[in-house]
Amino acid sequence: MFLQLAKLREVWPKKGWSWDYRFNCVASSFHADLTEECEEALLSVFPETFDHRSMDRAPEYITEMADSVGGVRPDQKIFTLRSNARLIPYALWWPWGDEITISLRVGLAGYVGEADNQRMQIDFQAIS
């Protein structure tokens, strides 16, 4: 799983990640002009996408995670890959509403420990 996240870091068009303490995940903000490139990079790692219309078909861990971040608005998406492992990576596609900026948050669902979050911070160089 961490190898797949390494692939995302390699292909991500916007370099530089920060740590989002609110949701315990890494974050990258980018201009809407990069939407197509960023979605391609995400789909190379996260083959499943859910939005407000498809949340009723999402796995339970996705609906729980969506609830924990306040739900999914019509312009937001959750990217993931199915896994029966202890950790399940996901990406939150969160437009700012200004039609200019989009934030991506990449985190872990499942049985996440502090060491897992620390590894995310180190691997993404999102240490503050």
N, CA, C and O atoms as CSV, one atom per row, in Angstrom:
chain,resi,resn,atom,element,x,y,z
A,1,MET,N,N,0.820,-1.179,0.000
A,1,MET,CA,C,0.000,0.000,0.000
A,1,MET,C,C,0.873,1.254,0.000
A,1,MET,O,O,0.598,2.198,-0.741
A,2,PHE,N,N,1.917,1.270,0.822
A,2,PHE,CA,C,2.793,2.441,0.832
A,2,PHE,C,C,3.542,2.581,-0.496
A,2,PHE,O,O,3.913,3.689,-0.882
A,3,LEU,N,N,3.767,1.460,-1.197
A,3,LEU,CA,C,4.380,1.541,-2.526
A,3,LEU,C,C,3.445,2.231,-3.517
A,3,LEU,O,O,3.900,2.980,-4.381
A,4,GLN,N,N,2.150,1.984,-3.397
A,4,GLN,CA,C,1.186,2.660,-4.258
A,4,GLN,C,C,1.157,4.156,-3.965
A,4,GLN,O,O,1.043,4.969,-4.882
A,5,LEU,N,N,1.260,4.514,-2.705
A,5,LEU,CA,C,1.301,5.934,-2.351
A,5,LEU,C,C,2.581,6.586,-2.864
A,5,LEU,O,O,2.582,7.762,-3.228
A,6,ALA,N,N,3.676,5.815,-2.890
A,6,ALA,CA,C,4.921,6.334,-3.455
A,6,ALA,C,C,4.730,6.629,-4.944
A,6,ALA,O,O,5.265,7.611,-5.458
A,7,LYS,N,N,3.973,5.784,-5.628
A,7,LYS,CA,C,3.688,6.030,-7.044
A,7,LYS,C,C,2.918,7.334,-7.210
A,7,LYS,O,O,3.195,8.109,-8.125
A,8,LEU,N,N,1.949,7.578,-6.324
A,8,LEU,CA,C,1.198,8.831,-6.388
A,8,LEU,C,C,2.142,10.025,-6.238
A,8,LEU,O,O,2.032,11.002,-6.979
A,9,ARG,N,N,3.065,9.946,-5.280
A,9,ARG,CA,C,4.011,11.057,-5.086
A,9,ARG,C,C,4.837,11.296,-6.348
A,9,ARG,O,O,5.141,12.440,-6.686
A,10,GLU,N,N,5.199,10.220,-7.043
A,10,GLU,CA,C,6.011,10.351,-8.259
A,10,GLU,C,C,5.244,11.013,-9.396
A,10,GLU,O,O,5.803,11.827,-10.132
A,11,VAL,N,N,3.961,10.666,-9.545
A,11,VAL,CA,C,3.203,11.155,-10.697
A,11,VAL,C,C,2.381,12.405,-10.393
A,11,VAL,O,O,1.782,12.982,-11.300
A,12,TRP,N,N,2.345,12.832,-9.125
A,12,TRP,CA,C,1.525,13.985,-8.755
A,12,TRP,C,C,2.064,15.248,-9.406
A,12,TRP,O,O,3.222,15.598,-9.178
A,13,PRO,N,N,1.260,15.948,-10.216
A,13,PRO,CA,C,1.737,17.128,-10.950
A,13,PRO,C,C,2.175,18.289,-10.063
A,13,PRO,O,O,3.054,19.062,-10.443
A,14,LYS,N,N,1.582,18.411,-8.912
A,14,LYS,CA,C,1.892,19.524,-8.006
A,14,LYS,C,C,2.789,18.982,-6.901
A,14,LYS,O,O,2.368,18.106,-6.144
A,15,LYS,N,N,3.981,19.471,-6.796
A,15,LYS,CA,C,4.916,18.987,-5.772
A,15,LYS,C,C,4.696,19.756,-4.481
A,15,LYS,O,O,4.208,20.886,-4.491
A,16,GLY,N,N,5.052,19.145,-3.394
A,16,GLY,CA,C,4.921,19.784,-2.099
A,16,GLY,C,C,3.647,19.359,-1.393
A,16,GLY,O,O,2.547,19.515,-1.924
A,17,TRP,N,N,3.801,18.825,-0.199
A,17,TRP,CA,C,2.688,18.349,0.612
A,17,TRP,C,C,2.789,18.959,1.996
A,17,TRP,O,O,3.885,19.239,2.481
A,18,SER,N,N,1.656,19.161,2.623
A,18,SER,CA,C,1.626,19.623,4.016
A,18,SER,C,C,0.816,18.615,4.816
A,18,SER,O,O,0.155,17.740,4.256
A,19,TRP,N,N,0.879,18.752,6.134
A,19,TRP,CA,C,0.119,17.856,7.005
A,19,TRP,C,C,-1.135,18.573,7.471
A,19,TRP,O,O,-1.069,19.677,8.011
A,20,ASP,N,N,-2.279,17.932,7.258
A,20,ASP,CA,C,-3.563,18.468,7.693
A,20,ASP,C,C,-3.887,17.844,9.053
A,20,ASP,O,O,-4.299,16.687,9.135
A,21,TYR,N,N,-3.696,18.617,10.104
A,21,TYR,CA,C,-3.917,18.117,11.461
A,21,TYR,C,C,-5.387,17.859,11.762
A,21,TYR,O,O,-5.716,17.039,12.619
A,22,ARG,N,N,-6.261,18.554,11.063
A,22,ARG,CA,C,-7.688,18.359,11.286
A,22,ARG,C,C,-8.129,16.939,10.946
A,22,ARG,O,O,-8.913,16.328,11.672
A,23,PHE,N,N,-7.612,16.426,9.832
A,23,PHE,CA,C,-8.027,15.112,9.347
A,23,PHE,C,C,-6.917,14.065,9.381
A,23,PHE,O,O,-7.112,12.943,8.913
A,24,ASN,N,N,-5.753,14.422,9.930
A,24,ASN,CA,C,-4.613,13.496,9.984
A,24,ASN,C,C,-4.307,12.880,8.625
A,24,ASN,O,O,-4.355,11.663,8.447
A,25,CYS,N,N,-3.989,13.756,7.669
A,25,CYS,CA,C,-3.633,13.293,6.338
A,25,CYS,C,C,-2.728,14.334,5.680
A,25,CYS,O,O,-2.580,15.448,6.182
A,26,VAL,N,N,-2.129,13.960,4.558
A,26,VAL,CA,C,-1.314,14.907,3.817
A,26,VAL,C,C,-2.218,15.687,2.872
A,26,VAL,O,O,-3.279,15.203,2.477
A,27,ALA,N,N,-1.797,16.882,2.516
A,27,ALA,CA,C,-2.629,17.743,1.673
A,27,ALA,C,C,-1.778,18.441,0.615
A,27,ALA,O,O,-0.613,18.768,0.838
A,28,SER,N,N,-2.396,18.653,-0.529
A,28,SER,CA,C,-1.778,19.395,-1.614
A,28,SER,C,C,-2.870,20.225,-2.276
A,28,SER,O,O,-3.919,19.694,-2.641
A,29,SER,N,N,-2.633,21.504,-2.431
A,29,SER,CA,C,-3.591,22.373,-3.115
A,29,SER,C,C,-3.039,22.712,-4.486
A,29,SER,O,O,-1.831,22.865,-4.664
A,30,PHE,N,N,-3.947,22.829,-5.464
A,30,PHE,CA,C,-3.510,23.096,-6.832
A,30,PHE,C,C,-4.554,23.929,-7.558
A,30,PHE,O,O,-5.713,24.005,-7.149
A,31,HIS,N,N,-4.118,24.543,-8.631
A,31,HIS,CA,C,-4.981,25.385,-9.461
A,31,HIS,C,C,-5.884,24.477,-10.299
A,31,HIS,O,O,-5.467,23.396,-10.715
A,32,ALA,N,N,-7.089,24.906,-10.537
A,32,ALA,CA,C,-8.064,24.126,-11.303
A,32,ALA,C,C,-7.577,23.787,-12.711
A,32,ALA,O,O,-8.071,22.836,-13.317
A,33,ASP,N,N,-6.613,24.549,-13.243
A,33,ASP,CA,C,-6.054,24.244,-14.563
A,33,ASP,C,C,-5.390,22.866,-14.594
A,33,ASP,O,O,-5.240,22.279,-15.666
A,34,LEU,N,N,-4.992,22.345,-13.431
A,34,LEU,CA,C,-4.326,21.046,-13.348
A,34,LEU,C,C,-5.302,19.895,-13.095
A,34,LEU,O,O,-4.872,18.770,-12.838
A,35,THR,N,N,-6.593,20.158,-13.163
A,35,THR,CA,C,-7.604,19.149,-12.831
A,35,THR,C,C,-7.406,17.848,-13.586
A,35,THR,O,O,-7.369,16.783,-12.969
A,36,GLU,N,N,-7.277,17.903,-14.893
A,36,GLU,CA,C,-7.158,16.685,-15.700
A,36,GLU,C,C,-5.908,15.886,-15.331
A,36,GLU,O,O,-5.983,14.672,-15.143
A,37,GLU,N,N,-4.775,16.552,-15.226
A,37,GLU,CA,C,-3.520,15.883,-14.861
A,37,GLU,C,C,-3.613,15.253,-13.470
A,37,GLU,O,O,-3.159,14.129,-13.256
A,38,CYS,N,N,-4.197,15.982,-12.543
A,38,CYS,CA,C,-4.304,15.480,-11.172
A,38,CYS,C,C,-5.242,14.282,-11.091
A,38,CYS,O,O,-4.958,13.318,-10.380
A,39,GLU,N,N,-6.356,14.337,-11.814
A,39,GLU,CA,C,-7.267,13.184,-11.812
A,39,GLU,C,C,-6.615,11.961,-12.431
A,39,GLU,O,O,-6.809,10.850,-11.938
A,40,GLU,N,N,-5.849,12.137,-13.495
A,40,GLU,CA,C,-5.118,11.021,-14.104
A,40,GLU,C,C,-4.147,10.404,-13.109
A,40,GLU,O,O,-4.061,9.181,-12.994
A,41,ALA,N,N,-3.423,11.242,-12.396
A,41,ALA,CA,C,-2.469,10.742,-11.395
A,41,ALA,C,C,-3.196,9.957,-10.304
A,41,ALA,O,O,-2.744,8.887,-9.897
A,42,LEU,N,N,-4.309,10.487,-9.838
A,42,LEU,CA,C,-5.077,9.795,-8.794
A,42,LEU,C,C,-5.604,8.456,-9.278
A,42,LEU,O,O,-5.498,7.456,-8.568
A,43,LEU,N,N,-6.169,8.422,-10.476
A,43,LEU,CA,C,-6.743,7.179,-10.989
A,43,LEU,C,C,-5.685,6.115,-11.256
A,43,LEU,O,O,-6.005,4.928,-11.320
A,44,SER,N,N,-4.433,6.524,-11.412
A,44,SER,CA,C,-3.364,5.529,-11.595
A,44,SER,C,C,-3.090,4.763,-10.304
A,44,SER,O,O,-2.487,3.690,-10.332
A,45,VAL,N,N,-3.529,5.308,-9.182
A,45,VAL,CA,C,-3.312,4.677,-7.876
A,45,VAL,C,C,-4.629,4.248,-7.235
A,45,VAL,O,O,-4.717,3.175,-6.639
A,46,PHE,N,N,-5.637,5.084,-7.359
A,46,PHE,CA,C,-6.944,4.850,-6.733
A,46,PHE,C,C,-7.993,4.594,-7.825
A,46,PHE,O,O,-8.543,5.551,-8.369
A,47,PRO,N,N,-8.279,3.340,-8.156
A,47,PRO,CA,C,-9.182,3.055,-9.268
A,47,PRO,C,C,-10.661,3.316,-8.992
A,47,PRO,O,O,-11.453,3.379,-9.933
A,48,GLU,N,N,-11.050,3.468,-7.740
A,48,GLU,CA,C,-12.463,3.680,-7.418
A,48,GLU,C,C,-12.711,5.123,-6.999
A,48,GLU,O,O,-11.936,5.710,-6.243
A,49,THR,N,N,-13.812,5.684,-7.507
A,49,THR,CA,C,-14.177,7.050,-7.172
A,49,THR,C,C,-15.634,7.076,-6.725
A,49,THR,O,O,-16.499,6.431,-7.317
A,50,PHE,N,N,-15.878,7.839,-5.662
A,50,PHE,CA,C,-17.243,8.012,-5.166
A,50,PHE,C,C,-17.528,9.499,-5.056
A,50,PHE,O,O,-16.657,10.291,-4.696
A,51,ASP,N,N,-18.770,9.863,-5.374
A,51,ASP,CA,C,-19.209,11.240,-5.198
A,51,ASP,C,C,-20.558,11.212,-4.487
A,51,ASP,O,O,-20.994,10.157,-4.027
A,52,HIS,N,N,-21.217,12.355,-4.396
A,52,HIS,CA,C,-22.472,12.415,-3.642
A,52,HIS,C,C,-23.546,11.493,-4.227
A,52,HIS,O,O,-24.428,11.036,-3.499
A,53,ARG,N,N,-23.481,11.215,-5.538
A,53,ARG,CA,C,-24.475,10.335,-6.165
A,53,ARG,C,C,-24.188,8.853,-5.939
A,53,ARG,O,O,-25.111,8.040,-5.974
A,54,SER,N,N,-22.952,8.493,-5.712
A,54,SER,CA,C,-22.596,7.072,-5.596
A,54,SER,C,C,-22.247,6.639,-4.172
A,54,SER,O,O,-21.845,5.495,-3.959
A,55,MET,N,N,-22.393,7.527,-3.205
A,55,MET,CA,C,-22.031,7.179,-1.821
A,55,MET,C,C,-22.850,6.004,-1.282
A,55,MET,O,O,-22.379,5.274,-0.410
A,56,ASP,N,N,-24.067,5.815,-1.788
A,56,ASP,CA,C,-24.877,4.692,-1.309
A,56,ASP,C,C,-24.299,3.347,-1.742
A,56,ASP,O,O,-24.683,2.316,-1.191
A,57,ARG,N,N,-23.389,3.331,-2.712
A,57,ARG,CA,C,-22.723,2.097,-3.162
A,57,ARG,C,C,-21.307,1.968,-2.606
A,57,ARG,O,O,-20.612,0.993,-2.891
A,58,ALA,N,N,-20.884,2.941,-1.821
A,58,ALA,CA,C,-19.512,2.959,-1.285
A,58,ALA,C,C,-19.375,1.948,-0.150
A,58,ALA,O,O,-20.347,1.658,0.548
A,59,PRO,N,N,-18.157,1.406,0.035
A,59,PRO,CA,C,-17.922,0.539,1.182
A,59,PRO,C,C,-18.138,1.304,2.488
A,59,PRO,O,O,-18.068,2.533,2.516
A,60,GLU,N,N,-18.394,0.585,3.542
A,60,GLU,CA,C,-18.706,1.208,4.834
A,60,GLU,C,C,-17.592,2.133,5.310
A,60,GLU,O,O,-17.880,3.204,5.843
A,61,TYR,N,N,-16.334,1.753,5.134
A,61,TYR,CA,C,-15.243,2.608,5.606
A,61,TYR,C,C,-15.232,3.944,4.876
A,61,TYR,O,O,-14.809,4.950,5.444
A,62,ILE,N,N,-15.690,3.972,3.625
A,62,ILE,CA,C,-15.759,5.235,2.878
A,62,ILE,C,C,-16.893,6.102,3.415
A,62,ILE,O,O,-16.713,7.304,3.610
A,63,THR,N,N,-18.050,5.508,3.655
A,63,THR,CA,C,-19.160,6.309,4.183
A,63,THR,C,C,-18.838,6.826,5.577
A,63,THR,O,O,-19.192,7.957,5.910
A,64,GLU,N,N,-18.174,6.019,6.394
A,64,GLU,CA,C,-17.773,6.481,7.732
A,64,GLU,C,C,-16.778,7.622,7.629
A,64,GLU,O,O,-16.889,8.620,8.341
A,65,MET,N,N,-15.801,7.471,6.735
A,65,MET,CA,C,-14.791,8.510,6.563
A,65,MET,C,C,-15.440,9.778,6.021
A,65,MET,O,O,-15.108,10.877,6.465
A,66,ALA,N,N,-16.359,9.642,5.071
A,66,ALA,CA,C,-17.058,10.810,4.523
A,66,ALA,C,C,-17.843,11.528,5.617
A,66,ALA,O,O,-17.840,12.758,5.679
A,67,ASP,N,N,-18.507,10.777,6.468
A,67,ASP,CA,C,-19.241,11.387,7.580
A,67,ASP,C,C,-18.300,12.134,8.516
A,67,ASP,O,O,-18.654,13.189,9.042
A,68,SER,N,N,-17.105,11.591,8.725
A,68,SER,CA,C,-16.166,12.211,9.666
A,68,SER,C,C,-15.610,13.542,9.157
A,68,SER,O,O,-15.115,14.349,9.945
A,69,VAL,N,N,-15.690,13.776,7.834
A,69,VAL,CA,C,-15.205,15.041,7.276
A,69,VAL,C,C,-16.353,15.965,6.863
A,69,VAL,O,O,-16.144,16.951,6.156
A,70,GLY,N,N,-17.558,15.636,7.308
A,70,GLY,CA,C,-18.694,16.514,7.052
A,70,GLY,C,C,-19.525,16.168,5.833
A,70,GLY,O,O,-20.351,16.974,5.405
A,71,GLY,N,N,-19.326,14.994,5.266
A,71,GLY,CA,C,-20.102,14.580,4.104
A,71,GLY,C,C,-19.428,14.956,2.798
A,71,GLY,O,O,-18.344,15.540,2.782
A,72,VAL,N,N,-20.094,14.611,1.700
A,72,VAL,CA,C,-19.549,14.841,0.360
A,72,VAL,C,C,-20.511,15.748,-0.410
A,72,VAL,O,O,-21.651,15.375,-0.689
A,73,ARG,N,N,-20.030,16.943,-0.744
A,73,ARG,CA,C,-20.816,17.887,-1.540
A,73,ARG,C,C,-20.800,17.457,-3.010
A,73,ARG,O,O,-19.989,16.614,-3.396
A,74,PRO,N,N,-21.685,18.026,-3.831
A,74,PRO,CA,C,-21.732,17.644,-5.245
A,74,PRO,C,C,-20.413,17.829,-6.004
A,74,PRO,O,O,-20.175,17.107,-6.972
A,75,ASP,N,N,-19.555,18.760,-5.606
A,75,ASP,CA,C,-18.299,18.979,-6.332
A,75,ASP,C,C,-17.122,18.198,-5.739
A,75,ASP,O,O,-15.997,18.328,-6.222
A,76,GLN,N,N,-17.359,17.404,-4.718
A,76,GLN,CA,C,-16.288,16.660,-4.051
A,76,GLN,C,C,-16.289,15.194,-4.471
A,76,GLN,O,O,-17.309,14.654,-4.900
A,77,LYS,N,N,-15.122,14.561,-4.338
A,77,LYS,CA,C,-14.968,13.147,-4.679
A,77,LYS,C,C,-14.086,12.475,-3.644
A,77,LYS,O,O,-13.274,13.116,-2.976
A,78,ILE,N,N,-14.265,11.179,-3.530
A,78,ILE,CA,C,-13.381,10.352,-2.706
A,78,ILE,C,C,-12.821,9.264,-3.604
A,78,ILE,O,O,-13.574,8.518,-4.230
A,79,PHE,N,N,-11.507,9.175,-3.669
A,79,PHE,CA,C,-10.817,8.151,-4.436
A,79,PHE,C,C,-10.297,7.103,-3.448
A,79,PHE,O,O,-9.848,7.445,-2.354
A,80,THR,N,N,-10.359,5.843,-3.836
A,80,THR,CA,C,-9.862,4.786,-2.954
A,80,THR,C,C,-9.547,3.539,-3.763
A,80,THR,O,O,-9.744,3.497,-4.977
A,81,LEU,N,N,-9.063,2.541,-3.074
A,81,LEU,CA,C,-8.917,1.215,-3.653
A,81,LEU,C,C,-9.414,0.224,-2.614
A,81,LEU,O,O,-9.180,0.387,-1.416
A,82,ARG,N,N,-10.090,-0.786,-3.081
A,82,ARG,CA,C,-10.642,-1.783,-2.152
A,82,ARG,C,C,-9.508,-2.591,-1.558
A,82,ARG,O,O,-8.545,-2.949,-2.236
A,83,SER,N,N,-9.648,-2.866,-0.276
A,83,SER,CA,C,-8.613,-3.610,0.428
A,83,SER,C,C,-9.217,-4.259,1.658
A,83,SER,O,O,-10.119,-3.710,2.291
A,84,ASN,N,N,-8.716,-5.416,1.979
A,84,ASN,CA,C,-9.103,-6.085,3.221
A,84,ASN,C,C,-7.997,-5.961,4.258
A,84,ASN,O,O,-8.031,-6.623,5.296
A,85,ALA,N,N,-7.033,-5.123,3.975
A,85,ALA,CA,C,-5.890,-4.942,4.873
A,85,ALA,C,C,-6.280,-4.041,6.050
A,85,ALA,O,O,-7.371,-3.471,6.078
A,86,ARG,N,N,-5.386,-3.928,6.996
A,86,ARG,CA,C,-5.598,-3.088,8.176
A,86,ARG,C,C,-5.729,-1.619,7.796
A,86,ARG,O,O,-6.512,-0.885,8.399
A,87,LEU,N,N,-4.962,-1.192,6.796
A,87,LEU,CA,C,-4.967,0.203,6.347
A,87,LEU,C,C,-5.516,0.294,4.931
A,87,LEU,O,O,-5.196,-0.526,4.070
A,88,ILE,N,N,-6.344,1.300,4.706
A,88,ILE,CA,C,-6.930,1.510,3.390
A,88,ILE,C,C,-6.698,2.971,3.009
A,88,ILE,O,O,-7.243,3.868,3.653
A,89,PRO,N,N,-5.897,3.224,1.972
A,89,PRO,CA,C,-5.639,4.609,1.579
A,89,PRO,C,C,-6.829,5.211,0.830
A,89,PRO,O,O,-7.574,4.510,0.146
A,90,TYR,N,N,-6.983,6.505,0.974
A,90,TYR,CA,C,-8.038,7.235,0.272
A,90,TYR,C,C,-7.518,8.623,-0.058
A,90,TYR,O,O,-6.525,9.088,0.502
A,91,ALA,N,N,-8.212,9.270,-0.981
A,91,ALA,CA,C,-7.897,10.658,-1.344
A,91,ALA,C,C,-9.197,11.444,-1.422
A,91,ALA,O,O,-10.168,11.001,-2.035
A,92,LEU,N,N,-9.203,12.603,-0.801
A,92,LEU,CA,C,-10.364,13.498,-0.806
A,92,LEU,C,C,-10.110,14.637,-1.784
A,92,LEU,O,O,-9.131,15.369,-1.646
A,93,TRP,N,N,-10.976,14.786,-2.756
A,93,TRP,CA,C,-10.897,15.847,-3.770
A,93,TRP,C,C,-11.847,16.941,-3.326
A,93,TRP,O,O,-13.064,16.773,-3.414
A,94,TRP,N,N,-11.317,18.055,-2.851
A,94,TRP,CA,C,-12.119,19.098,-2.220
A,94,TRP,C,C,-11.917,20.443,-2.908
A,94,TRP,O,O,-10.998,21.177,-2.544
A,95,PRO,N,N,-12.754,20.791,-3.899
A,95,PRO,CA,C,-12.686,22.146,-4.471
A,95,PRO,C,C,-13.030,23.194,-3.414
A,95,PRO,O,O,-13.853,22.943,-2.533
A,96,TRP,N,N,-12.413,24.344,-3.499
A,96,TRP,CA,C,-12.605,25.392,-2.506
A,96,TRP,C,C,-13.890,26.178,-2.724
A,96,TRP,O,O,-14.305,26.923,-1.836
A,97,GLY,N,N,-14.526,26.036,-3.870
A,97,GLY,CA,C,-15.736,26.802,-4.136
A,97,GLY,C,C,-15.457,28.103,-4.856
A,97,GLY,O,O,-16.386,28.845,-5.175
A,98,ASP,N,N,-14.179,28.397,-5.120
A,98,ASP,CA,C,-13.830,29.634,-5.821
A,98,ASP,C,C,-13.548,29.394,-7.304
A,98,ASP,O,O,-13.203,30.325,-8.031
A,99,GLU,N,N,-13.694,28.145,-7.753
A,99,GLU,CA,C,-13.455,27.730,-9.131
A,99,GLU,C,C,-12.005,27.935,-9.556
A,99,GLU,O,O,-11.697,27.933,-10.747
A,100,ILE,N,N,-11.114,28.111,-8.577
A,100,ILE,CA,C,-9.703,28.322,-8.870
A,100,ILE,C,C,-8.838,27.264,-8.192
A,100,ILE,O,O,-7.900,26.749,-8.799
A,101,THR,N,N,-9.146,26.937,-6.943
A,101,THR,CA,C,-8.282,26.087,-6.129
A,101,THR,C,C,-8.990,24.807,-5.726
A,101,THR,O,O,-10.178,24.806,-5.403
A,102,ILE,N,N,-8.232,23.718,-5.753
A,102,ILE,CA,C,-8.708,22.407,-5.295
A,102,ILE,C,C,-7.682,21.871,-4.321
A,102,ILE,O,O,-6.478,22.006,-4.540
A,103,SER,N,N,-8.153,21.267,-3.253
A,103,SER,CA,C,-7.261,20.599,-2.307
A,103,SER,C,C,-7.442,19.098,-2.435
A,103,SER,O,O,-8.551,18.597,-2.624
A,104,LEU,N,N,-6.341,18.404,-2.328
A,104,LEU,CA,C,-6.375,16.951,-2.268
A,104,LEU,C,C,-5.814,16.551,-0.919
A,104,LEU,O,O,-4.748,17.015,-0.515
A,105,ARG,N,N,-6.530,15.698,-0.236
A,105,ARG,CA,C,-6.045,15.148,1.028
A,105,ARG,C,C,-5.920,13.650,0.862
A,105,ARG,O,O,-6.846,12.993,0.388
A,106,VAL,N,N,-4.780,13.109,1.249
A,106,VAL,CA,C,-4.539,11.674,1.148
A,106,VAL,C,C,-4.331,11.152,2.555
A,106,VAL,O,O,-3.471,11.638,3.290
A,107,GLY,N,N,-5.121,10.165,2.921
A,107,GLY,CA,C,-5.046,9.634,4.272
A,107,GLY,C,C,-5.272,8.141,4.312
A,107,GLY,O,O,-5.340,7.469,3.283
A,108,LEU,N,N,-5.385,7.645,5.518
A,108,LEU,CA,C,-5.557,6.220,5.754
A,108,LEU,C,C,-6.819,5.978,6.561
A,108,LEU,O,O,-7.081,6.670,7.545
A,109,ALA,N,N,-7.593,4.999,6.141
A,109,ALA,CA,C,-8.756,4.540,6.892
A,109,ALA,C,C,-8.426,3.164,7.460
A,109,ALA,O,O,-7.415,2.559,7.103
A,110,GLY,N,N,-9.269,2.691,8.327
A,110,GLY,CA,C,-9.049,1.381,8.930
A,110,GLY,C,C,-8.500,1.523,10.329
A,110,GLY,O,O,-8.874,2.434,11.067
A,111,TYR,N,N,-7.614,0.619,10.688
A,111,TYR,CA,C,-7.005,0.631,12.021
A,111,TYR,C,C,-5.692,1.398,11.956
A,111,TYR,O,O,-4.617,0.807,11.856
A,112,VAL,N,N,-5.793,2.713,12.013
A,112,VAL,CA,C,-4.656,3.606,11.818
A,112,VAL,C,C,-4.024,3.932,13.164
A,112,VAL,O,O,-4.705,4.375,14.089
A,113,GLY,N,N,-2.724,3.710,13.263
A,113,GLY,CA,C,-1.982,4.051,14.469
A,113,GLY,C,C,-1.138,5.295,14.255
A,113,GLY,O,O,-0.986,5.767,13.128
A,114,GLU,N,N,-0.598,5.816,15.323
A,114,GLU,CA,C,0.246,7.009,15.240
A,114,GLU,C,C,1.458,6.768,14.338
A,114,GLU,O,O,1.878,7.665,13.607
A,115,ALA,N,N,2.019,5.560,14.389
A,115,ALA,CA,C,3.170,5.247,13.535
A,115,ALA,C,C,2.796,5.322,12.055
A,115,ALA,O,O,3.624,5.705,11.228
A,116,ASP,N,N,1.565,4.964,11.716
A,116,ASP,CA,C,1.111,5.051,10.322
A,116,ASP,C,C,1.038,6.507,9.872
A,116,ASP,O,O,1.468,6.843,8.768
A,117,ASN,N,N,0.495,7.363,10.726
A,117,ASN,CA,C,0.433,8.797,10.391
A,117,ASN,C,C,1.831,9.394,10.292
A,117,ASN,O,O,2.087,10.227,9.422
A,118,GLN,N,N,2.720,8.987,11.157
A,118,GLN,CA,C,4.095,9.488,11.093
A,118,GLN,C,C,4.761,9.058,9.794
A,118,GLN,O,O,5.496,9.834,9.185
A,119,ARG,N,N,4.507,7.830,9.370
A,119,ARG,CA,C,5.097,7.371,8.108
A,119,ARG,C,C,4.556,8.203,6.940
A,119,ARG,O,O,5.306,8.561,6.032
A,120,MET,N,N,3.264,8.505,6.965
A,120,MET,CA,C,2.698,9.356,5.908
A,120,MET,C,C,3.398,10.712,5.887
A,120,MET,O,O,3.756,11.212,4.821
A,121,GLN,N,N,3.592,11.308,7.067
A,121,GLN,CA,C,4.265,12.602,7.142
A,121,GLN,C,C,5.677,12.516,6.576
A,121,GLN,O,O,6.101,13.393,5.823
A,122,ILE,N,N,6.390,11.484,6.930
A,122,ILE,CA,C,7.771,11.335,6.467
A,122,ILE,C,C,7.820,11.040,4.977
A,122,ILE,O,O,8.564,11.686,4.238
A,123,ASP,N,N,7.028,10.063,4.529
A,123,ASP,CA,C,7.048,9.675,3.110
A,123,ASP,C,C,6.668,10.834,2.189
A,123,ASP,O,O,7.245,10.982,1.112
A,124,PHE,N,N,5.712,11.647,2.601
A,124,PHE,CA,C,5.274,12.783,1.781
A,124,PHE,C,C,6.041,14.070,2.104
A,124,PHE,O,O,5.762,15.128,1.539
A,125,GLN,N,N,7.010,13.966,3.020
A,125,GLN,CA,C,7.792,15.124,3.456
A,125,GLN,C,C,6.851,16.250,3.886
A,125,GLN,O,O,7.027,17.411,3.518
A,126,ALA,N,N,5.851,15.868,4.674
A,126,ALA,CA,C,4.839,16.808,5.152
A,126,ALA,C,C,4.999,17.045,6.648
A,126,ALA,O,O,4.020,17.101,7.392
A,127,ILE,N,N,6.232,17.180,7.067
A,127,ILE,CA,C,6.525,17.385,8.479
A,127,ILE,C,C,6.558,18.886,8.743
A,127,ILE,O,O,7.260,19.635,8.063
A,128,SER,N,N,5.791,19.307,9.736
A,128,SER,CA,C,5.762,20.744,10.022
A,128,SER,C,C,6.535,21.066,11.265
A,128,SER,O,O,6.617,22.231,11.657
